[in-house]
Amino acid sequence: MAPTTRSKTRTTRSTVSQDTTTSTWTNSTRRKDLSSSNTTPTYQVNLSLPPEHRYDEICADYKAFLGGIMPIYDDLLQDFTRRPRIIDFLAKSLLRRVHSSEESKEIHGISKATGVPVHLVVAFNTFLDLFSGCSSGGVRVADAGSAGGPYRNGIVHFRGLDWAMDPLRQLIICVEYIRDGQIVARAITYAGYIGILTGVRAGLSISLNYRVRFASSPASLFAHRLHQALVLLGFRPSISSILRQILLSPSPPPSLASLAETLSSRSTTPCYLIFCTPASVLILEKDLKSAVVKTADDFLAVTNHDTRLEGLTPEEWRAMLQREGGAVHDVVLDSIERKECISHLWKKEGKGLKVKDVVRQLQVQPVQNECTHYSCVMDPSVDGGGLLWVRSYDDPVEMAQEEPVHPLDL
């Protein structure tokens, strides 16, 4: 499966959706009637409860929806292996836990509450971070932070998550994590998913973007496949589990320098890791056991390609096509287009930006596209982590059309 399976129709950058599913809210606890499509439902996950029962309320509300992950699992197996029936047979015996004992207990609790087999819940929680396409970054705005706070001219974290798996749209929720009666972090996630793809706590916000594994990767294909197998079998944590540990740790958030040092050499699926503090942005172009580190204190963005690819000549594009194949090329081309669009925000507005400007740019095509599941703006200067704006998409966005762009015309 391509991580961003947008149609190959190119889109105009001036198009802004007029759909009314936007939810703008502060950090009060809210719940949504599941028959309504106007807001993203918000749940509290109490970390002081036994792990097996932390997700009982979510499971009760989404039991019927979670029963529908079987087709998603089947699709993933078709894309992940040439022998899906054999892998499915083995999975029922082998996929019983994840690396963390605490998270394994949560998964067994979800399985018991929903009736979804344990191996499917394990697969859902280990496959999900392998295939999504995204736009993420941080930008300095004039109205960050709470009124009168120290970070009125601080960094906010913008995020759009794209995936071609439409059944997951009905599982999108917001979560407030509670410890000892206090909100310690917030996240946007999927019901039944316990890792972190998008989250924020006081002092730090986090998002994860898919990264293509290139043939030129310093780690071999065998090393990557071995890592994936070790994650699936619970011998290594998934990257979303690692991010969860960072987000939900009772200790103060680590510095960006510390994150860059510790995560660069840690074994993870290739990805882009985006971290924001109220003062700075960090992006790691992460390979299996290495990373390219980028930082900024005003604006930094990433989609689903390495920055070095933006300067390729036509000859270098052709060489990449021969080396990597057309599927990788399509992903990179689409990713560059989305990054150009989101970067236009900073180029145009610069230091005069406000949160509303960031929100608007997240709704400009192709940053917003037919694969977009949700978009949000997070503020790490807010106690408990600030979700300033969240929008989820129950249905694919209708795209405006223009003439297709030939790859070598870029």
C-alpha positions in Angstrom: 0.0 0.0 0.0 1.3 3.4 -0.8 1.3 5.6 2.3 -0.4 8.4 0.5 -2.7 7.0 -2.1 -4.1 10.2 -3.4 -5.5 10.1 -6.9 -2.9 11.3 -9.5 -5.1 14.3 -10.3 -3.2 17.4 -9.3 -4.9 20.1 -7.3 -5.0 23.8 -7.1 -3.3 25.3 -4.1 -5.9 28.1 -3.7 -8.7 25.7 -2.9 -10.1 25.8 0.7 -12.8 23.3 1.7 -16.1 24.8 2.8 -17.1 21.7 4.7 -18.4 22.5 8.2 -17.0 19.6 10.2 -14.4 21.9 11.9 -14.2 21.7 15.7 -12.5 24.6 17.4 -12.2 24.2 21.1 -10.1 24.7 24.2 -9.2 22.1 26.8 -12.5 21.4 28.5 -13.6 17.8 28.7 -16.2 17.1 26.0 -18.1 14.1 24.7 -19.8 13.8 21.3 -23.0 12.1 20.3 -21.7 9.4 17.9 -24.6 10.2 15.6 -23.2 13.7 15.1 -20.5 14.7 12.7 -19.8 18.2 13.9 -17.1 17.5 16.5 -14.4 14.9 17.2 -15.4 12.9 20.3 -13.3 13.3 23.4 -12.6 10.6 26.0 -10.6 10.4 29.1 -8.2 7.6 29.7 -7.4 7.2 33.4 -3.8 6.0 33.7 -4.4 5.3 37.4 -6.8 2.5 36.5 -5.7 -1.1 35.9 -4.5 -1.3 32.3 -7.1 -3.8 31.3 -9.9 -1.3 32.1 -8.5 2.0 30.9 -10.3 1.9 27.5 -13.6 0.3 28.7 -15.7 3.4 27.9 -14.2 3.8 24.4 -14.7 0.1 23.7 -18.3 0.2 24.8 -19.0 3.1 22.3 -17.0 1.7 19.5 -17.5 -2.0 19.8 -19.4 -2.3 16.6 -16.9 -0.1 14.7 -13.9 -2.0 16.0 -15.4 -5.3 14.7 -14.9 -3.8 11.3 -11.1 -3.9 11.5 -10.9 -7.4 10.0 -11.1 -6.1 6.4 -8.4 -3.5 7.2 -6.2 -6.3 8.6 -6.8 -8.4 5.5 -5.8 -5.5 3.2 -2.7 -4.9 5.2 -1.7 -8.5 4.9 -2.2 -8.4 1.2 0.2 -5.5 1.0 2.7 -6.7 3.5 3.2 -10.3 2.3 2.7 -12.5 -0.7 1.4 -15.3 1.5 -1.4 -13.7 3.6 -3.1 -16.9 4.6 0.1 -18.4 6.0 0.9 -15.2 7.8 -2.7 -15.0 9.2 -2.4 -18.6 10.5 0.9 -17.8 12.2 -0.4 -14.4 13.5 -3.2 -16.1 15.5 -0.6 -18.0 17.5 2.3 -15.5 17.6 0.7 -12.1 17.9 -0.3 -12.2 21.6 1.5 -9.3 23.1 3.5 -6.1 22.4 6.9 -5.1 23.9 5.4 -3.3 26.9 3.7 -5.4 29.5 1.5 -2.4 30.4 0.4 -2.0 26.8 -0.1 -5.7 26.4 -2.6 -5.7 29.3 -4.4 -2.7 27.6 -4.6 -4.7 24.4 -6.0 -7.8 26.1 -8.6 -5.5 27.8 -9.6 -4.0 24.5 -9.9 -7.5 23.0 -12.1 -8.7 25.9 -14.3 -5.6 25.9 -14.9 -5.6 22.1 -14.7 -9.3 21.2 -12.0 -8.5 18.6 -9.4 -11.3 18.7 -6.1 -10.4 20.4 -4.0 -10.9 17.4 -6.1 -8.4 15.4 -5.7 -5.8 18.1 -2.0 -6.4 18.3 -1.7 -6.2 14.5 -3.8 -3.0 14.5 -1.4 -1.4 17.0 1.8 -2.4 15.2 0.8 -2.0 11.5 -0.8 1.4 11.8 2.3 3.5 12.0 3.9 1.9 8.9 1.6 3.3 6.2 0.2 6.7 6.9 1.1 9.8 5.0 1.2 13.2 6.8 2.1 16.9 6.9 3.6 18.1 10.1 5.8 20.9 11.5 6.0 23.8 13.9 5.6 27.5 13.4 6.0 30.6 15.6 2.7 32.5 16.0 1.9 35.7 17.8 -1.0 34.3 19.8 0.4 31.0 21.2 -0.1 30.1 24.9 -2.7 31.1 27.4 -3.5 34.8 27.9 -0.7 36.4 29.9 1.5 33.4 29.7 5.3 33.4 28.9 4.9 32.1 25.4 2.6 34.6 23.7 5.0 34.6 20.7 5.7 30.8 20.7 5.7 27.7 18.6 2.5 25.8 17.7 2.6 22.3 16.2 0.5 21.8 13.0 -0.5 18.3 11.8 -2.5 16.6 9.1 -2.8 12.8 8.9 -3.6 11.2 5.5 -4.4 7.5 4.9 -6.3 5.7 2.2 -8.1 3.4 4.8 -11.5 5.0 4.9 -13.0 2.6 7.5 -10.6 4.2 10.1 -12.4 7.6 9.7 -15.2 6.4 12.0 -12.7 5.5 14.7 -11.1 9.0 15.1 -11.2 10.3 18.7 -9.5 12.8 21.0 -8.1 11.5 24.2 -7.3 13.2 27.5 -4.9 11.2 29.6 -5.5 11.5 33.3 -3.1 10.7 36.2 -4.1 11.3 39.8 -7.0 13.4 38.7 -5.0 15.7 36.5 -4.9 15.9 32.7 -1.2 15.1 31.8 -1.5 14.9 28.0 -3.8 15.0 25.0 -3.8 13.1 21.8 -5.7 12.5 18.6 -5.9 8.8 17.8 -8.2 5.9 16.7 -10.4 3.9 19.0 -8.6 0.7 19.8 -5.2 2.2 19.2 -3.0 2.7 22.2 0.2 4.2 20.7 0.8 7.8 19.9 0.8 9.3 16.4 -0.2 12.8 17.4 0.0 14.1 21.0 0.9 17.0 23.2 1.8 17.6 26.9 3.0 20.6 28.7 6.4 21.5 27.2 6.3 19.1 24.3 4.2 18.1 21.3 4.8 15.0 19.1 3.8 13.7 15.6 4.9 10.9 13.4 5.1 10.9 9.6 5.6 7.9 7.3 9.0 7.8 5.5 9.8 5.9 2.4 12.6 3.3 2.8 15.0 4.0 0.0 17.2 1.4 -1.7 20.1 3.7 -0.7 19.3 3.3 3.0 22.4 2.6 5.1 20.5 -0.4 6.7 19.8 -3.4 4.5 16.3 -4.6 3.5 16.9 -7.7 5.7 17.6 -5.5 8.7 14.4 -3.6 8.1 12.3 -6.7 7.8 13.9 -8.2 10.9 13.1 -5.1 12.8 9.4 -5.2 11.7 9.2 -8.9 12.7 10.7 -8.2 16.1 8.1 -5.4 16.6 5.2 -7.6 15.5 6.4 -10.4 17.9 6.8 -8.0 20.8 10.6 -8.2 21.1 11.0 -4.5 20.2 8.6 -1.5 20.8 6.9 0.1 17.8 7.8 3.8 17.2 4.3 4.8 18.3 4.9 3.0 21.6 8.2 4.8 22.1 6.4 8.1 21.5 3.7 7.1 24.0 6.4 6.6 26.6 7.7 10.1 25.9 4.3 11.7 26.0 3.0 9.9 29.1 6.1 9.7 31.3 5.5 11.2 34.7 9.0 12.8 34.5 9.5 16.3 32.9 9.6 16.3 29.1 13.0 15.7 27.6 14.8 18.5 25.8 15.0 18.5 22.0 18.7 17.9 22.2 18.2 14.9 24.4 15.5 13.5 22.0 17.8 14.0 19.0 20.6 12.2 20.7 18.7 9.2 22.1 16.3 8.6 19.2 18.8 8.9 16.3 20.6 5.7 17.1 17.5 3.8 18.4 16.1 1.0 16.2 12.8 2.2 14.7 10.8 1.9 11.5 11.9 4.6 9.0 9.8 7.7 9.7 9.9 11.4 10.4 9.6 12.4 14.0 8.4 16.0 14.8 8.8 17.5 18.2 7.9 21.0 19.3 8.6 22.9 22.5 7.2 26.4 23.1 10.5 27.8 21.7 11.8 25.4 19.0 11.0 22.7 16.5 12.9 19.4 15.9 12.5 17.1 12.9 14.3 13.7 12.7 14.6 12.1 9.3 14.8 8.7 10.9 16.3 5.5 9.3 16.5 2.2 11.1 19.5 3.2 13.3 20.4 6.7 12.2 18.8 10.1 11.6 19.3 13.4 9.9 18.5 16.2 12.5 16.9 19.5 11.7 16.0 22.3 14.1 14.5 25.8 13.9 13.1 28.4 16.2 10.6 29.9 13.7 9.3 27.4 11.1 10.1 23.9 10.1 7.9 21.4 8.1 8.0 17.9 6.8 5.7 15.7 4.8 6.9 12.3 3.4 10.2 12.9 1.7 13.8 13.8 2.7 14.7 17.4 2.2 17.6 16.5 0.0 15.2 15.3 -2.7 13.8 18.8 -3.2 16.8 19.9 -5.2 17.0 16.9 -7.6 17.7 17.7 -11.3 15.7 15.9 -14.0 18.6 13.6 -14.6 18.7 12.8 -10.9 14.9 12.2 -10.9 15.4 9.7 -13.7 18.1 7.9 -11.8 15.9 7.7 -8.7 13.1 6.2 -10.9 15.4 3.5 -12.1 16.8 2.8 -8.6 13.6 3.1 -6.5 10.7 2.4 -8.8 7.7 4.4 -9.8 5.7 3.9 -6.6 8.3 5.7 -4.5 8.5 8.4 -7.1 4.7 9.1 -6.9 4.9 9.3 -3.1 7.8 11.7 -3.2 6.2 13.9 -5.8 2.9 14.1 -3.9 4.9 14.9 -0.7 6.9 17.7 -2.3 3.6 19.3 -3.5 2.1 19.2 0.0 5.2 20.6 1.6 5.4 23.5 -0.9 1.8 24.3 0.0 2.3 24.3 3.8 5.6 26.2 3.5 3.8 28.9 1.6 2.2 29.9 4.9 5.6 31.0 6.3 6.9 32.5 3.1 3.8 34.7 2.8 3.0 35.7 6.3 6.3 35.4 8.2 6.3 36.8 11.7 2.8 38.1 11.5 1.2 34.7 11.8 -1.6 33.8 14.1 -3.2 30.4 14.9 -6.1 31.1 12.6 -3.6 31.4 9.7 -2.2 28.0 10.5 -5.7 26.5 10.7 -6.6 28.0 7.3 -3.5 26.6 5.6 -4.2 23.1 6.9 -7.5 23.3 4.9 -5.8 24.4 1.6 -5.5 21.7 -1.0 -3.4 19.6 -1.4 -2.4 19.7 2.3 -6.0 18.8 2.8 -6.8 16.1 0.3 -9.1 13.1 -0.3 -7.0 10.9 2.1 -7.0 13.4 5.0 -8.4 11.8 8.2 -7.8 14.7 10.5 -5.9 17.9 11.0 -5.0 19.8 14.2 -3.0 22.6 15.8 -1.3 21.8 19.2 0.3 24.2 21.7 2.9 22.7 24.0 2.9 25.8 26.2 -0.5 24.9 27.7 -0.9 22.9 30.9 -1.8 19.4 30.1 -1.0 20.0 26.5 -3.1 22.3 24.3 -5.3 21.0 21.4 -6.2 24.4 20.0 -8.1 23.1 16.9 -9.1 19.7 15.6 -10.9 18.7 12.5 -11.8 15.2 11.5 -13.1 14.1 8.1 -15.9 11.6 8.1 -15.7 11.4 4.3 -13.0 12.0 1.7 -12.6 15.7 0.6 -13.7 16.5 -2.9 -10.6 17.6 -4.8 -10.5 20.5 -7.3 -8.8 19.5 -10.6 -6.2 20.9 -12.8 -3.9 19.6 -15.5 -1.6 16.7 -14.3 2.0 17.6 -13.7 4.7 15.5 -15.3 7.3 14.4 -12.7 10.2 15.8 -14.7 8.6 19.1 -15.2 9.1 20.0 -11.5 
